[in-house]
Amino acid sequence: MNASRLQLAFWSATAILIAAAATSIAQSAPTKRLSIDLEVSTDAPLYSPGDLVSIEVVASYSNGMPVTAAGKSLVTITDPNGKRRHRGSLDNAGGGLFTAIYRLDDQAAPGVWQVRVTIEAERGVRGSGGTTFEVDDDPAGCPDADLDGHQASACGGDDCDDNDPSVHPGATEVCGDGVDQDCDGADLSCDQGHDGLAWTGPGMCVQCHATEARDVHASVMYQWEGETPEMASGPARQGKISGAVNSYCINIEGNWNACGNCHVGLGARPSADATPEQLANIDCMMCHQEAYRRKKVGGVFVPDQDAMTVSMDEAVRTVHLPNRYNCLQCHAKAGGGDAVKRGDLTMAQIATGDRSFDVHLATTGGNMRCQDCHTFTDHRVAGRGSDLRPSDTTDFPECADCHAAMTTPDGHEGEYVGRHIARVACQTCHIPVYAKDAADSAASEATETHRTWLDTHSTAPPFHPASLKANDLTPEYKFWNRTSLNYLLHDVASIDPATGRYPTSRPLGDIDDPSSRLYPFKYKTAEQPFAHDLGQLIALDTAVFFATGDPIAATEAGLLNMGLSSSEPYSWVETDTYQMLNHQVGDSDSALECGDCHGSTARMDLQGELGYALKGPPSVVCFQCHGSKEPKPFTTIHNKHVKDKRYDCSWCHDFSRPERNLNLP
């Protein structure tokens, strides 16, 4: 081969090597995944209370193409006080245009309102955006100093006290307190309204409050079932009264008489039609009179005057908005006794002064009412736990409703906490322990952790199932996207391989679900009968068990209630349930520290059960970019790759965090 051919061969080989190297570099260089850009606007910059706000969103991919279909969409509207007033989805108008319409309340607070929009076309391909608009019902500039939606009377408005947000036209008037709450020119005399009424029976409330009675009748609180948009299986309407099964009293089949003791009715089962009889069955006093007590006579609740400190005449004259006693008399005693079921609700929360027990409800803390978070609209209450099926409203209490500044990435001291906000719920750090005992309560606030219907500790009726209770429990932790999978009567049951038990309630979500956050849960087990040939849990008849303590008779009666043969073969199995924790928030000093979760697996197994493990052995994962490296602490490695180089989690793990706009592999 002559010199020219050798030179040509050399340069050809060099060119090939350079091209291969360029290709390799291009393949290994971080590139960004397709994203969505949003342009959000309203049809006007300024509105008055009662106006319609029209929202338009132009959605396009980062490559300029319009987003023609959305797997998920969300629009939220927040008032100037930081209170979320609307949460819903967008309508797809086609061609990349999405719309929504919101009507402002007649009492809409003046000031700057926030609109936030999120659209997700497919997993991991999403975009967020927002805009603002202003509400002003006084273009001339009449002030509303207390932000109650009414301008000061001094400049022509109708607010007779612009320094007190509880005083304005339409406010609830309190008789005899010397304050004109509704600005009608005078304090309400206690000789008006309910004063002078004489108790004639529960039907008397409907005579003046028919609209309210119909609202109550339609609510989940009364119907014990409702629409279930957050349930991943089963019919559109579900509830306690229609097939719900749990790991406590299993199901109400055969025992409405006892299960209905906490129902806001007087004994009759609810029906869909708001007949006069159904409206008269509503027990308004349960929620509107703390001094009211009742007892069951012949299957019907009647006032228990011997247990009351006031007469029924006095009771109806002094009705009030629900207080903590009214709510907790049922919700704290669910499952058969104080603190038994929820694990974070007890009768001690009615009047405790122990901030470390519950900083929100303690009289020395927030001293809050239940409805400060669980707001009511037409007697429908906001809020739903992971193990509850129906949703009474589309509104959910959020920590951000009161603590908006703390739920931003820079809301806490230190950037490490801020990184967790999007994927870790506030409750996870601020409820490190549940089933606590209040320092000023003589009773125990232990919660039930297991029960068996094969045995009883009772020596006389009512025979309750044997159970175990405990205090100061560490929560279990799960990713939850606000949807749940709960067992219904006649479902085919299957064992959860992670627990080895039959689940009655599971929060859904995982580490790679952009809608999921890490939440704390109570974990509870139970021993229940199981029709093994059919693969169905049996709704043991609790009325028979409470009367006899006989699990065989109760199971056979339960089979008949289900429309099955009493001779259907069965065995005994363990079930379990996860229940979201929201209460017993301690003071800030009791919140979890970094080492509580990252220092060991005693509290939570981040790399195992929760999915934060590397996607392979360190030698393999690290070698994709490096050769042999000196071992370094986790924080050093994490900061180098995420904070400095801005590498997405998926370089080293099996999940991604697209909302952080990091560089993808």
C-alpha positions as CSV (number, residue, x, y, z in Angstrom):
1,M,0.0,0.0,0.0
2,N,1.5,3.4,-1.0
3,A,1.7,6.4,1.2
4,S,-1.4,8.1,-0.2
5,R,-3.6,5.1,0.4
6,L,-2.2,4.8,4.0
7,Q,-3.0,8.4,4.6
8,L,-6.6,8.0,3.2
9,A,-7.2,4.9,5.4
10,F,-6.0,6.8,8.4
11,W,-8.3,9.8,7.9
12,S,-11.2,7.5,7.1
13,A,-10.8,5.6,10.3
14,T,-10.4,8.8,12.2
15,A,-13.6,10.2,10.7
16,I,-15.5,7.0,11.8
17,L,-14.2,7.3,15.3
18,I,-15.1,11.0,15.6
19,A,-18.7,10.2,14.3
20,A,-19.1,7.3,16.7
21,A,-17.9,9.5,19.6
22,A,-20.3,12.3,18.6
23,T,-23.2,9.8,18.5
24,S,-22.3,8.4,21.9
25,I,-22.1,11.9,23.4
26,A,-25.4,12.8,21.9
27,Q,-27.0,9.7,23.2
28,S,-25.7,10.1,26.7
29,A,-26.2,13.9,27.0
30,P,-29.2,14.8,29.2
31,T,-32.2,15.9,27.0
32,K,-35.6,17.3,28.1
33,R,-38.8,15.4,27.7
34,L,-41.7,17.0,25.8
35,S,-43.6,19.4,28.1
36,I,-46.8,21.5,27.9
37,D,-46.9,25.3,27.8
38,L,-50.1,27.0,29.0
39,E,-51.4,30.5,28.4
40,V,-54.2,31.2,30.9
41,S,-56.5,34.2,30.7
42,T,-59.9,35.5,31.9
43,D,-62.4,37.4,29.8
44,A,-62.0,40.5,31.9
45,P,-59.5,41.8,34.4
46,L,-62.1,43.2,36.9
47,Y,-65.3,41.6,38.1
48,S,-68.1,42.3,40.6
49,P,-69.6,39.8,43.1
50,G,-72.1,37.6,41.3
51,D,-70.3,37.9,37.9
52,L,-69.4,34.9,35.7
53,V,-65.6,34.5,35.2
54,S,-64.8,32.8,31.9
55,I,-61.4,31.1,31.9
56,E,-59.5,30.2,28.6
57,V,-56.4,28.1,28.5
58,V,-54.3,27.7,25.3
59,A,-52.3,24.5,25.7
60,S,-49.4,23.6,23.4
61,Y,-46.5,21.2,23.5
62,S,-43.0,22.5,23.7
63,N,-42.6,21.7,20.0
64,G,-45.4,24.1,19.2
65,M,-48.1,21.5,18.5
66,P,-51.5,22.0,20.2
67,V,-52.6,19.7,23.0
68,T,-55.8,18.2,21.6
69,A,-56.5,15.7,24.4
70,A,-55.9,15.8,28.1
71,G,-55.8,12.8,30.4
72,K,-56.2,15.0,33.4
73,S,-57.0,18.7,33.9
74,L,-57.5,20.8,37.0
75,V,-58.4,24.4,37.7
76,T,-58.4,26.0,41.1
77,I,-59.6,29.4,42.1
78,T,-58.4,31.0,45.4
79,D,-59.8,34.2,47.0
80,P,-57.6,37.0,48.3
81,N,-57.6,35.4,51.8
82,G,-55.9,32.3,50.5
83,K,-59.2,30.2,50.7
84,R,-59.7,27.9,47.8
85,R,-63.2,28.6,46.4
86,H,-63.3,26.2,43.4
87,R,-61.6,23.0,42.3
88,G,-62.7,21.4,39.0
89,S,-61.8,20.2,35.6
90,L,-61.5,22.0,32.3
91,D,-63.7,21.6,29.2
92,N,-61.9,20.7,26.0
93,A,-63.0,23.1,23.2
94,G,-60.7,21.5,20.7
95,G,-57.6,22.8,18.9
96,G,-55.6,23.2,22.1
97,L,-58.3,25.5,23.7
98,F,-59.6,24.5,27.2
99,T,-62.3,26.5,29.1
100,A,-64.0,26.8,32.4
101,I,-66.7,29.0,33.9
102,Y,-67.0,30.1,37.5
103,R,-69.7,32.2,39.1
104,L,-68.5,34.5,41.9
105,D,-70.6,34.4,45.1
106,D,-72.7,37.5,45.8
107,Q,-70.4,38.0,48.8
108,A,-67.2,37.4,46.9
109,A,-64.3,39.1,48.7
110,P,-62.7,42.1,46.9
111,G,-59.1,41.9,46.0
112,V,-56.8,39.8,43.7
113,W,-58.0,36.2,43.1
114,Q,-55.7,33.5,41.8
115,V,-56.4,31.0,39.0
116,R,-54.1,27.9,38.8
117,V,-54.4,25.4,35.9
118,T,-52.7,22.0,35.4
119,I,-53.1,19.9,32.3
120,E,-51.6,16.4,31.9
121,A,-51.8,14.8,28.4
122,E,-50.1,11.5,29.5
123,R,-48.0,10.3,32.4
124,G,-45.2,12.7,33.0
125,V,-46.2,15.1,30.2
126,R,-47.8,18.0,31.9
127,G,-47.9,21.8,32.3
128,S,-49.0,24.3,34.8
129,G,-49.9,28.0,34.6
130,G,-52.0,30.6,36.1
131,T,-53.4,34.2,36.0
132,T,-55.1,36.6,38.3
133,F,-58.3,38.7,38.3
134,E,-59.6,41.4,40.6
135,V,-63.0,41.6,42.3
136,D,-64.2,45.1,43.3
137,D,-67.8,45.9,44.0
138,D,-67.0,49.5,44.6
139,P,-65.2,51.1,41.6
140,A,-65.1,54.4,43.5
141,G,-62.8,52.9,46.1
142,C,-65.0,52.5,49.1
143,P,-62.9,50.4,51.6
144,D,-63.6,46.9,52.9
145,A,-61.1,46.8,55.8
146,D,-62.2,43.5,57.3
147,L,-62.5,41.7,53.9
148,D,-66.0,40.4,54.6
149,G,-67.3,41.5,51.2
150,H,-69.1,44.6,52.4
151,Q,-67.9,48.2,52.2
152,A,-67.9,50.6,55.1
153,S,-71.1,52.5,55.7
154,A,-69.1,55.7,56.1
155,C,-68.6,55.9,52.4
156,G,-72.0,54.6,51.3
157,G,-71.4,50.9,51.9
158,D,-73.6,48.6,54.0
159,D,-71.1,47.3,56.6
160,C,-72.0,48.9,60.0
161,D,-68.6,47.7,61.4
162,D,-65.9,47.5,58.9
163,N,-63.4,46.3,61.5
164,D,-65.2,43.1,62.4
165,P,-65.6,40.4,59.6
166,S,-68.4,38.7,61.6
167,V,-70.5,41.9,61.3
168,H,-72.2,42.6,57.9
169,P,-75.6,42.3,56.3
170,G,-76.7,38.7,56.2
171,A,-74.5,37.6,59.2
172,T,-76.0,35.3,61.8
173,E,-77.4,37.4,64.6
174,V,-76.8,36.4,68.2
175,C,-79.6,37.5,70.5
176,G,-78.9,39.6,73.6
177,D,-75.2,40.1,73.1
178,G,-75.4,43.8,72.4
179,V,-73.9,43.4,68.9
180,D,-75.9,44.1,65.7
181,Q,-74.3,41.4,63.6
182,D,-76.6,41.7,60.6
183,C,-76.5,45.5,60.5
184,D,-80.3,45.8,60.6
185,G,-80.0,48.7,63.1
186,A,-80.5,46.7,66.4
187,D,-79.3,43.7,68.3
188,L,-81.7,40.8,68.2
189,S,-83.8,40.4,71.3
190,C,-83.9,37.0,72.9
191,D,-87.7,37.5,72.9
192,Q,-87.7,36.9,69.2
193,G,-86.6,33.9,67.0
194,H,-86.7,30.6,69.0
195,D,-87.4,32.4,72.3
196,G,-90.8,31.4,73.6
197,L,-90.9,28.1,71.6
198,A,-92.3,25.0,73.3
199,W,-91.1,21.5,72.3
200,T,-93.8,19.7,70.3
201,G,-91.6,17.1,68.7
202,P,-88.9,16.9,66.0
203,G,-91.3,17.8,63.2
204,M,-91.6,21.3,64.6
205,C,-88.2,22.2,63.1
206,V,-89.4,21.4,59.5
207,Q,-92.2,24.0,59.9
208,C,-89.7,26.8,59.6
209,H,-86.7,25.1,58.1
210,A,-88.1,23.0,55.3
211,T,-85.3,23.9,52.9
212,E,-82.6,23.0,55.4
213,A,-84.4,19.7,56.2
214,R,-84.3,18.8,52.5
215,D,-80.7,19.6,52.3
216,V,-79.9,17.4,55.3
217,H,-82.1,14.6,53.8
218,A,-80.0,14.7,50.6
219,S,-76.7,14.6,52.4
220,V,-74.3,11.7,53.0
221,M,-74.7,12.4,56.7
222,Y,-78.4,11.3,56.5
223,Q,-78.4,9.0,53.5
224,W,-75.3,7.1,54.5
225,E,-74.4,6.8,50.9
226,G,-73.6,9.1,48.0
227,E,-71.6,9.7,44.8
228,T,-68.2,8.1,44.8
229,P,-65.9,9.9,42.3
230,E,-62.8,9.0,44.3
231,M,-63.6,5.2,44.4
232,A,-61.7,3.1,41.9
233,S,-64.3,0.3,41.8
234,G,-68.0,-0.4,42.4
235,P,-71.1,1.5,41.5
236,A,-71.4,5.3,41.3
237,R,-73.2,5.4,44.7
238,Q,-71.9,3.6,47.7
239,G,-72.0,3.9,51.4
240,K,-72.5,2.2,54.8
241,I,-76.1,1.5,54.0
242,S,-75.4,-0.1,50.6
243,G,-72.8,-2.8,50.8
244,A,-69.8,-1.2,52.5
245,V,-67.6,-3.7,54.4
246,N,-64.9,-2.7,56.9
247,S,-62.7,-4.3,59.5
248,Y,-64.7,-3.1,62.4
249,C,-68.5,-4.1,62.5
250,I,-68.1,-5.4,58.9
251,N,-71.5,-4.3,57.6
252,I,-74.9,-3.1,58.9
253,E,-76.9,-5.9,57.4
254,G,-79.2,-7.3,60.1
255,N,-78.4,-4.6,62.7
256,W,-79.8,-1.2,61.6
257,N,-81.2,-0.8,65.1
258,A,-77.8,-0.5,66.7
259,C,-75.8,0.8,63.8
260,G,-78.3,3.6,63.4
261,N,-77.6,5.0,66.8
262,C,-75.2,7.6,65.4
263,H,-77.4,8.3,62.4
264,V,-78.9,11.8,62.4
265,G,-82.4,10.2,62.1
266,L,-84.8,9.2,64.8
267,G,-84.7,5.5,64.0
268,A,-86.3,5.0,60.5
269,R,-83.9,4.0,57.8
270,P,-83.3,6.7,55.2
271,S,-85.1,6.6,51.8
272,A,-84.4,8.5,48.6
273,D,-87.7,10.4,48.6
274,A,-87.9,13.4,50.9
275,T,-91.4,12.5,52.2
276,P,-92.9,14.4,55.1
277,E,-92.2,11.3,57.2
278,Q,-88.5,11.3,56.2
279,L,-88.1,15.0,56.9
280,A,-89.7,14.6,60.3
281,N,-87.2,11.7,61.0
282,I,-84.3,14.1,60.9
283,D,-83.0,14.8,64.4
284,C,-81.8,18.4,64.2
285,M,-81.0,18.5,67.9
286,M,-78.2,16.0,67.4
287,C,-76.1,18.7,65.7
288,H,-77.6,21.9,67.1
289,Q,-77.9,21.4,70.8
290,E,-75.0,20.3,73.0
291,A,-77.3,19.7,76.0
292,Y,-79.5,17.3,74.1
293,R,-79.5,13.6,74.9
294,R,-81.7,10.8,73.5
295,K,-82.6,7.2,74.1
296,K,-84.3,4.6,72.0
297,V,-87.8,3.4,72.9
298,G,-89.4,0.8,70.7
299,G,-86.8,1.5,67.9
300,V,-87.5,5.3,67.9
301,F,-85.2,7.9,69.5
302,V,-86.9,10.2,72.0
303,P,-85.4,12.9,74.3
304,D,-83.8,11.5,77.4
305,Q,-84.8,14.2,79.9
306,D,-83.2,12.5,82.9
307,A,-79.8,12.7,81.2
308,M,-80.2,16.4,80.2
309,T,-79.3,19.6,82.2
310,V,-82.0,21.6,80.4
311,S,-85.7,21.0,79.5
312,M,-86.6,20.4,75.9
313,D,-88.3,23.8,75.8
314,E,-85.0,25.4,76.8
315,A,-83.2,23.2,74.3
316,V,-85.2,24.4,71.3
317,R,-84.9,28.0,72.5
318,T,-81.1,27.9,72.6
319,V,-80.2,25.9,69.5
320,H,-76.8,26.8,68.1
321,L,-74.3,26.0,65.3
322,P,-72.6,22.6,65.8
323,N,-69.8,22.5,68.3
324,R,-67.1,19.9,68.9
325,Y,-69.3,17.9,71.2
326,N,-72.0,17.6,68.6
327,C,-69.6,16.2,66.0
328,L,-67.5,14.0,68.3
329,Q,-70.3,12.3,70.1
330,C,-70.6,10.2,66.9
331,H,-67.3,10.5,65.1
332,A,-65.1,9.9,68.2
333,K,-67.2,6.9,69.2
334,A,-67.4,5.2,65.8
335,G,-66.5,1.5,65.9
336,G,-67.9,0.8,69.4
337,G,-66.3,3.3,71.8
338,D,-64.2,6.4,72.3
339,A,-61.1,6.5,70.0
340,V,-61.8,2.9,68.8
341,K,-62.0,3.5,65.1
342,R,-60.3,6.6,63.8
343,G,-57.2,6.6,66.1
344,D,-56.9,10.4,65.9
345,L,-60.4,11.4,67.1
346,T,-61.5,11.2,70.8
347,M,-63.9,12.8,73.2
348,A,-60.9,14.4,74.9
349,Q,-60.7,16.8,71.9
350,I,-63.9,18.5,73.0
351,A,-62.2,20.6,75.7
352,T,-58.5,19.6,76.0
353,G,-56.0,22.3,76.8
354,D,-53.1,20.0,75.8
355,R,-51.4,21.6,72.8
356,S,-49.1,18.7,72.3
357,F,-52.1,16.4,72.0
358,D,-53.9,18.4,69.3
359,V,-52.6,21.9,68.6
360,H,-55.6,22.8,66.4
361,L,-58.4,21.8,68.8
362,A,-56.7,22.6,72.2
363,T,-58.2,25.5,74.0
364,T,-54.6,26.8,74.5
365,G,-53.9,26.4,70.8
366,G,-56.1,27.0,67.8
367,N,-59.3,26.3,69.7
368,M,-60.8,25.6,66.3
369,R,-64.3,24.3,65.5
370,C,-64.6,21.1,63.4
371,Q,-66.3,23.2,60.7
372,D,-63.4,25.6,60.4
373,C,-61.9,22.8,58.2
374,H,-64.9,20.7,57.4
375,T,-67.0,23.5,55.9
376,F,-70.6,23.0,55.2
377,T,-72.5,24.0,52.0
378,D,-76.3,23.3,52.1
379,H,-75.6,20.9,55.0
380,R,-73.1,18.9,52.9
381,V,-69.7,18.6,54.6
382,A,-66.3,18.9,53.0
383,G,-63.8,16.1,53.6
384,R,-63.3,12.4,53.1
385,G,-60.9,9.9,54.6
386,S,-59.2,7.3,52.4
387,D,-61.5,4.5,53.8
388,L,-64.7,6.4,53.3
389,R,-66.6,5.9,50.1
390,P,-68.9,8.8,49.3
391,S,-68.0,12.4,48.9
392,D,-70.5,15.0,50.1
393,T,-68.9,17.9,48.2
394,T,-66.1,18.4,45.7
395,D,-64.2,20.5,48.2
396,F,-61.5,19.0,50.4
397,P,-59.9,20.6,53.4
398,E,-56.3,21.4,52.7
399,C,-53.6,22.5,55.1
400,A,-52.9,25.3,52.6
401,D,-56.4,26.8,53.3
402,C,-54.9,28.2,56.5
403,H,-51.1,27.7,56.0
404,A,-50.7,28.8,52.4
405,A,-47.2,30.2,53.0
406,M,-46.0,27.0,54.6
407,T,-47.0,24.9,51.6
408,T,-44.7,26.6,49.2
409,P,-41.1,25.3,48.5
410,D,-39.6,28.1,50.5
411,G,-42.2,28.1,53.3
412,H,-40.0,26.3,55.8
413,E,-36.6,27.1,57.0
414,G,-34.1,25.1,55.0
415,E,-34.3,24.1,51.4
416,Y,-34.5,20.4,52.3
417,V,-38.0,20.7,53.7
418,G,-39.1,22.7,50.7
419,R,-38.1,19.8,48.4
420,H,-40.6,17.6,50.0
421,I,-43.7,19.8,49.8
422,A,-44.9,18.5,46.4
423,R,-44.7,14.8,47.3
424,V,-45.0,14.6,51.1
425,A,-48.3,15.6,52.8
426,C,-48.1,18.0,55.8
427,Q,-49.6,15.3,58.0
428,T,-46.7,13.0,57.5
429,C,-44.3,15.2,59.4
430,H,-46.8,16.8,61.8
431,I,-48.5,13.6,63.0
432,P,-45.5,11.5,64.0
433,V,-47.6,9.6,66.6
434,Y,-51.3,8.9,67.0
435,A,-53.6,7.4,69.6
436,K,-52.0,9.7,72.1
437,D,-53.4,10.3,75.6
438,A,-54.3,13.9,76.4
439,A,-52.5,15.2,79.5
440,D,-55.8,16.6,81.0
441,S,-58.0,13.5,80.3
442,A,-58.6,10.8,82.9
443,A,-59.7,8.3,80.2
444,S,-57.4,6.4,77.9
445,E,-57.4,7.5,74.2
446,A,-56.0,4.2,73.0
447,T,-57.3,3.0,69.7
448,E,-58.2,-0.5,68.4
449,T,-55.5,-2.3,66.5
450,H,-57.1,-5.7,66.2
451,R,-60.5,-7.4,66.8
452,T,-61.7,-10.9,66.5
453,W,-65.4,-12.1,66.2
454,L,-64.4,-15.5,67.4
455,D,-64.3,-14.4,71.0
456,T,-65.6,-11.8,73.5
457,H,-64.4,-10.2,76.7
458,S,-68.0,-9.5,77.8
459,T,-69.7,-11.6,80.4
460,A,-73.2,-10.4,79.7
461,P,-75.1,-8.7,76.7
462,P,-74.1,-6.8,74.8
463,F,-71.3,-9.2,73.8
464,H,-68.6,-7.2,72.0
465,P,-65.9,-8.8,70.0
466,A,-62.5,-9.2,71.7
467,S,-60.1,-6.6,70.7
468,L,-56.6,-5.1,71.3
469,K,-55.9,-1.4,71.9
470,A,-52.8,0.6,72.0
471,N,-51.4,4.1,72.6
472,D,-48.7,6.2,71.0
473,L,-48.6,4.3,67.7
474,T,-46.3,5.1,64.7
475,P,-48.3,5.5,61.5
476,E,-47.9,3.4,58.4
477,Y,-46.9,5.4,55.3
478,K,-48.4,5.1,51.8
479,F,-48.5,7.1,48.6
480,W,-52.1,8.3,48.0
481,N,-53.6,10.1,45.0
482,R,-57.0,10.6,46.8
483,T,-58.6,7.6,45.2
484,S,-59.3,4.3,47.1
485,L,-60.1,0.7,46.6
486,N,-62.6,-0.4,49.3
487,Y,-64.3,-3.8,49.6
488,L,-68.0,-4.2,49.0
489,L,-70.4,-7.0,49.9
490,H,-70.2,-9.9,47.4
491,D,-66.9,-8.7,46.0
492,V,-64.4,-11.5,45.3
493,A,-61.6,-11.0,47.9
494,S,-58.0,-11.6,47.3
495,I,-55.0,-11.6,49.7
496,D,-52.6,-8.6,49.6
497,P,-49.2,-10.3,49.2
498,A,-47.6,-7.3,51.0
499,T,-49.5,-8.0,54.3
500,G,-50.8,-11.5,53.9
501,R,-54.4,-10.4,54.7
502,Y,-57.6,-9.6,52.9
503,P,-57.9,-5.8,52.4
504,T,-61.1,-3.9,53.2
505,S,-59.6,-0.5,52.3
506,R,-56.6,0.6,50.4
507,P,-55.3,4.1,49.4
508,L,-54.2,4.1,45.8
509,G,-51.1,5.7,44.5
510,D,-47.4,5.1,44.0
511,I,-44.1,6.9,44.0
512,D,-44.2,7.6,40.3
513,D,-47.8,8.9,40.3
514,P,-47.7,12.7,39.9
515,S,-51.0,13.0,41.8
516,S,-49.7,11.0,44.8
517,R,-48.3,12.3,48.0
518,L,-46.9,10.4,51.0
519,Y,-49.5,10.3,53.9
520,P,-49.7,8.7,57.3
521,F,-52.2,6.0,58.0
522,K,-53.6,3.9,60.9
523,Y,-53.2,0.2,60.2
524,K,-55.8,-2.1,61.7
525,T,-56.5,-5.9,61.4
526,A,-59.5,-8.1,62.2
527,E,-60.6,-11.7,62.2
528,Q,-63.7,-12.2,60.2
529,P,-65.7,-15.1,58.5
530,F,-64.9,-15.9,54.9
531,A,-67.0,-18.0,52.4
532,H,-63.9,-19.6,50.9
533,D,-65.7,-21.4,48.0
534,L,-67.2,-18.1,46.9
535,G,-64.2,-16.0,47.8
536,Q,-66.3,-13.5,49.7
537,L,-66.1,-11.9,53.1
538,I,-69.2,-12.7,55.2
539,A,-71.1,-9.8,56.8
540,L,-71.5,-11.5,60.2
541,D,-74.9,-10.4,61.8
542,T,-73.7,-8.2,64.6
543,A,-77.2,-8.1,66.2
544,V,-77.0,-11.8,66.8
545,F,-73.4,-11.6,68.1
546,F,-74.2,-8.7,70.5
547,A,-77.1,-10.7,71.9
548,T,-75.5,-14.1,72.1
549,G,-71.7,-13.9,71.7
550,D,-72.0,-16.9,69.4
551,P,-69.9,-16.4,66.3
552,I,-71.4,-19.5,64.5
553,A,-75.0,-18.3,64.9
554,A,-74.0,-14.7,63.9
555,T,-72.1,-16.0,60.8
556,E,-75.0,-18.2,59.7
557,A,-77.5,-15.3,60.1
558,G,-75.1,-13.1,58.1
559,L,-75.0,-15.6,55.3
560,L,-78.8,-15.5,55.1
561,N,-78.8,-11.7,55.1
562,M,-76.5,-11.9,52.1
563,G,-79.0,-14.2,50.3
564,L,-76.7,-17.2,50.7
565,S,-77.3,-20.6,52.4
566,S,-76.6,-20.7,56.1
567,S,-74.7,-24.0,55.4
568,E,-72.3,-22.2,53.0
569,P,-68.8,-23.4,54.0
570,Y,-66.6,-20.8,55.6
571,S,-63.4,-20.3,57.4
572,W,-61.9,-17.5,59.5
573,V,-59.4,-15.1,57.9
574,E,-57.7,-11.8,58.8
575,T,-58.6,-8.6,57.1
576,D,-56.8,-5.2,57.3
577,T,-57.5,-1.6,56.5
578,Y,-55.6,1.7,56.2
579,Q,-57.2,4.8,57.5
580,M,-55.8,8.3,56.8
581,L,-54.7,10.4,59.8
582,N,-55.6,14.1,59.9
583,H,-56.0,15.0,63.6
584,Q,-53.8,15.0,66.7
585,V,-51.4,17.4,65.0
586,G,-48.8,18.2,67.7
587,D,-47.0,21.5,68.1
588,S,-44.1,22.4,65.8
589,D,-41.5,21.1,68.1
590,S,-42.9,17.5,67.8
591,A,-42.6,17.5,63.9
592,L,-40.3,14.8,62.4
593,E,-36.7,15.7,61.7
594,C,-34.7,14.5,58.7
595,G,-33.1,11.7,60.6
596,D,-36.5,10.2,61.7
597,C,-37.1,9.1,58.1
598,H,-33.7,9.0,56.5
599,G,-31.6,7.8,59.4
600,S,-33.1,4.3,59.6
601,T,-36.0,2.0,58.6
602,A,-37.6,2.1,62.0
603,R,-40.3,4.5,61.0
604,M,-40.5,4.0,57.2
605,D,-38.6,1.8,54.7
606,L,-37.9,4.4,52.0
607,Q,-35.7,2.3,49.8
608,G,-37.8,-0.9,50.2
609,E,-41.5,-0.6,50.7
610,L,-41.8,3.0,49.5
611,G,-39.9,2.6,46.3
612,Y,-36.9,4.9,46.7
613,A,-34.3,2.2,46.1
614,L,-31.7,2.5,43.3
615,K,-32.7,0.8,40.1
616,G,-29.8,-1.5,40.3
617,P,-26.7,-2.2,42.4
618,P,-24.6,1.0,43.1
619,S,-21.7,-0.4,41.1
620,V,-24.0,-0.7,38.0
621,V,-26.0,2.5,38.6
622,C,-22.9,4.7,39.2
623,F,-20.9,3.1,36.4
624,Q,-23.4,4.3,33.8
625,C,-21.7,7.7,34.2
626,H,-18.6,7.1,36.3
627,G,-15.8,4.7,36.8
628,S,-14.7,3.7,40.2
629,K,-15.5,6.4,42.8
630,E,-14.7,6.9,46.4
631,P,-17.9,6.2,48.5
632,K,-19.5,9.5,49.9
633,P,-22.4,10.3,52.1
634,F,-25.9,10.2,50.6
635,T,-26.5,14.0,51.1
636,T,-23.2,14.8,49.3
637,I,-24.1,12.5,46.4
638,H,-27.7,13.7,46.2
639,N,-26.8,17.4,46.2
640,K,-24.1,16.9,43.6
641,H,-26.4,15.2,41.1
642,V,-29.7,16.9,41.8
643,K,-28.9,20.4,43.1
644,D,-25.7,21.0,41.1
645,K,-26.1,19.0,37.9
646,R,-29.9,19.0,38.0
647,Y,-30.3,15.3,37.1
648,D,-33.8,13.9,37.3
649,C,-34.4,11.0,39.8
650,S,-34.8,8.6,36.9
651,W,-31.0,8.6,36.2
652,C,-30.6,6.5,39.4
653,H,-34.2,5.4,40.4
654,D,-37.3,3.9,38.8
655,F,-39.3,7.1,39.1
656,S,-39.2,10.6,37.9
657,R,-40.1,14.1,39.3
658,P,-41.1,16.1,36.2
659,E,-42.5,18.9,38.2
660,R,-39.0,19.9,39.2
661,N,-37.9,20.4,35.5
662,L,-34.7,18.5,35.9
663,N,-32.6,17.0,33.1
664,L,-33.8,13.6,32.0
665,P,-31.6,10.7,30.9
